Amino acid sequence: MTDRTARSPLTNSVFLDRWSPRSFSGTPVSAEQLDAMFEAARWTPSWMNNQPWIFAYDTDGPGREPILESFMEFNRGWASAAPVVGLVLAKTELADFMARTRDFDTGAAMMSLTLQATMLGLSVHVLGGVDLDAAYDATGADRETTEILCGFVIGHRGDIADLPEGLQEKEQPSDRKPTDEFVFKGGRVTG
Ligand SMILES: Cc1cc2nc3c(=O)[nH]c(=O)nc-3n(C[C@H](O)[C@H](O)[C@H](O)COP(=O)(O)O)c2cc1C
């Protein structure tokens, strides 16, 4: 049984409410909800305020199928039920020292978007299982100046029964390591 209790009573419930489902209903995500999520991403901090993130997405337009096609097969099956499908990229043409954190900054933007989605009652599932060539084709992004990081889907949670049996048992929030495995007071990293 997964223990989903926050160890601190001060931790906001949004962090535990967020998890990555694979079952999505066909209920659309509204333009206002999408605006709110991308606006949340917009305010993410980044090194020298470089804002290297790029989100390419579609709902029911012509961009949807190429994006879905770029998802690896093990993701495409369940992901195709979600009303919003997308790819997250980072700009690579940054001065050396900022290039070092472009993925860090872009991941933070993805998390801002995800937490805003959670607060709107929506779910986001990020997926690294993406075919990079197909993702470049889908987005038309320049290989010289961008990198494809992940795919993502956004939507309302759906009926678990619609998932293939093998995925039904995985359809639940997961546990985490305790903080003492990754937090080191005093600054010396041990273990
Ligand atoms: C960078 C990244 C890549 C991921 N790739 C996949 C993927 O290809 N397929 C998938 O089903 N889930 C993928 N996930 C979801 C993780 O498996 C999930 O976040 C993790 O198991 C923790 O579960 P939770 O998000 O439900 O808390 C990915 C998550 C991240 C952050």
The ligand as an SDF file (V2000), in Angstrom:
LIG
                    3D

 31 33  0  0  0  0  0  0  0  0999 V2000
   11.2890   13.1530  -17.6560 C   0  0  0  0  0  0  0  0  0  0  0  0
   10.1730   12.1490  -17.4570 C   0  0  0  0  0  0  0  0  0  0  0  0
    9.9660   11.1490  -18.3990 C   0  0  0  0  0  0  0  0  0  0  0  0
    8.9080   10.2250  -18.2420 C   0  0  0  0  0  0  0  0  0  0  0  0
    8.6580    9.3180  -19.2220 N   0  0  0  0  0  0  0  0  0  0  0  0
    7.5600    8.5240  -19.1510 C   0  0  0  0  0  0  0  0  0  0  0  0
    7.1870    7.6740  -20.2420 C   0  0  0  0  0  0  0  0  0  0  0  0
    7.8180    7.6420  -21.2960 O   0  0  0  0  0  0  0  0  0  0  0  0
    6.0670    6.9260  -20.0820 N   0  0  0  0  0  0  0  0  0  0  0  0
    5.3190    6.9390  -18.9520 C   0  0  0  0  0  0  0  0  0  0  0  0
    4.3050    6.2380  -18.8810 O   0  0  0  0  0  0  0  0  0  0  0  0
    5.6350    7.7560  -17.9070 N   0  0  0  0  0  0  0  0  0  0  0  0
    6.7180    8.5580  -17.9800 C   0  0  0  0  0  0  0  0  0  0  0  0
    7.0220    9.4270  -16.9540 N   0  0  0  0  0  0  0  0  0  0  0  0
    6.1930    9.4460  -15.7310 C   0  0  0  0  0  0  0  0  0  0  0  0
    6.9620    8.8280  -14.5560 C   0  0  0  0  0  0  0  0  0  0  0  0
    7.0310    7.4370  -14.7050 O   0  0  0  0  0  0  0  0  0  0  0  0
    6.2910    9.2420  -13.2380 C   0  0  0  0  0  0  0  0  0  0  0  0
    6.3640   10.6360  -13.0850 O   0  0  0  0  0  0  0  0  0  0  0  0
    6.9480    8.5750  -12.0310 C   0  0  0  0  0  0  0  0  0  0  0  0
    6.7780    7.1840  -12.0650 O   0  0  0  0  0  0  0  0  0  0  0  0
    6.3820    9.1060  -10.7280 C   0  0  0  0  0  0  0  0  0  0  0  0
    4.9870    8.9090  -10.7070 O   0  0  0  0  0  0  0  0  0  0  0  0
    3.9320   10.0920  -10.5310 P   0  0  0  0  0  0  0  0  0  0  0  0
    4.2490   11.1380  -11.5670 O   0  0  0  0  0  0  0  0  0  0  0  0
    2.6010    9.4300  -10.7550 O   0  0  0  0  0  0  0  0  0  0  0  0
    4.1010   10.6400   -9.1480 O   0  0  0  0  0  0  0  0  0  0  0  0
    8.0720   10.3140  -17.0960 C   0  0  0  0  0  0  0  0  0  0  0  0
    8.2800   11.3410  -16.1580 C   0  0  0  0  0  0  0  0  0  0  0  0
    9.3020   12.2530  -16.3350 C   0  0  0  0  0  0  0  0  0  0  0  0
    9.4800   13.3660  -15.3210 C   0  0  0  0  0  0  0  0  0  0  0  0
  1  2  1  0
  2  3  1  0
  2 30  2  0
  3  4  2  0
  4  5  1  0
  4 28  1  0
  5  6  2  0
  6  7  1  0
  6 13  1  0
  7  8  2  0
  7  9  1  0
  9 10  1  0
 10 11  2  0
 10 12  1  0
 12 13  2  0
 13 14  1  0
 14 15  1  0
 14 28  1  0
 15 16  1  0
 16 17  1  0
 16 18  1  0
 18 19  1  0
 18 20  1  0
 20 21  1  0
 20 22  1  0
 22 23  1  0
 23 24  1  0
 24 25  2  0
 24 26  1  0
 24 27  1  0
 28 29  2  0
 29 30  1  0
 30 31  1  0
M  END
$$$$
